[in-house]
Amino acid sequence: FAKVCFYVLNNPVKASLVAEPEQWQHMGAIVPGYPKLHPLEATFWPTFWKLYLETRHADAGSRVLPPRTSS
């Protein structure tokens, strides 16, 4: 997940739109309810995983989902 986040954050650099990822004005929040929590900050990943584990449902692995329907 972290690799994907950093890949997406680096896209404006690869496209030569900015020199550093921090300069891209359209970076949004990854964690709903925490708009100032940013993946380029040192405290992001420990905080992200803490929040993730707190909100994860205990039965998430055993839930039966309805079958997908094609559109």
C-alpha positions as CSV (number, residue, x, y, z in Angstrom):
1,F,0.0,0.0,0.0
2,A,2.8,2.4,0.9
3,K,4.5,1.7,-2.4
4,V,1.3,2.6,-4.3
5,C,0.9,5.8,-2.3
6,F,4.4,6.9,-3.1
7,Y,4.0,5.9,-6.7
8,V,0.9,8.1,-7.0
9,L,2.5,11.0,-5.1
10,N,5.5,10.9,-7.4
11,N,3.4,11.1,-10.7
12,P,3.5,14.9,-10.9
13,V,7.3,14.7,-10.6
14,K,7.6,12.1,-13.4
15,A,5.3,14.3,-15.6
16,S,7.6,17.3,-14.9
17,L,4.8,19.3,-13.4
18,V,6.8,19.9,-10.2
19,A,10.3,19.3,-9.0
20,E,9.3,17.7,-5.6
21,P,6.1,15.8,-4.7
22,E,5.4,18.3,-1.8
23,Q,5.0,21.0,-4.4
24,W,1.9,19.4,-6.1
25,Q,-1.1,21.5,-4.9
26,H,-3.7,18.8,-5.6
27,M,-2.5,16.2,-3.0
28,G,-5.5,15.2,-1.0
29,A,-6.0,13.4,2.2
30,I,-5.6,9.6,2.2
31,V,-7.3,9.0,5.5
32,P,-10.9,10.3,5.7
33,G,-11.3,12.6,8.7
34,Y,-7.6,13.4,8.8
35,P,-7.0,16.1,6.1
36,K,-3.7,17.2,7.5
37,L,-2.3,13.7,7.8
38,H,0.1,13.5,4.8
39,P,2.1,10.5,3.6
40,L,5.3,12.5,3.1
41,E,5.4,13.3,6.9
42,A,7.5,11.1,9.1
43,T,4.6,10.3,11.5
44,F,2.2,9.4,8.7
45,W,2.7,5.6,8.4
46,P,2.7,4.7,12.1
47,T,-0.4,6.8,12.5
48,F,-2.1,5.4,9.4
49,W,-1.6,1.8,10.5
50,K,-2.8,2.6,14.0
51,L,-6.0,4.1,12.6
52,Y,-6.4,1.2,10.1
53,L,-6.2,-1.4,12.9
54,E,-8.6,0.5,15.1
55,T,-11.2,0.7,12.4
56,R,-10.8,-2.8,10.9
57,H,-13.7,-5.1,11.7
58,A,-12.8,-8.2,13.7
59,D,-14.8,-10.4,11.3
60,A,-13.5,-8.8,8.1
61,G,-11.8,-12.0,7.0
62,S,-14.9,-14.2,7.5
63,R,-17.6,-12.1,6.0
64,V,-19.5,-13.5,3.1
65,L,-20.0,-10.9,0.4
66,P,-22.8,-11.0,-2.2
67,P,-21.7,-12.2,-5.7
68,R,-20.6,-9.5,-8.1
69,T,-23.0,-8.7,-11.0
70,S,-21.8,-7.6,-14.4
71,S,-23.0,-4.4,-15.8
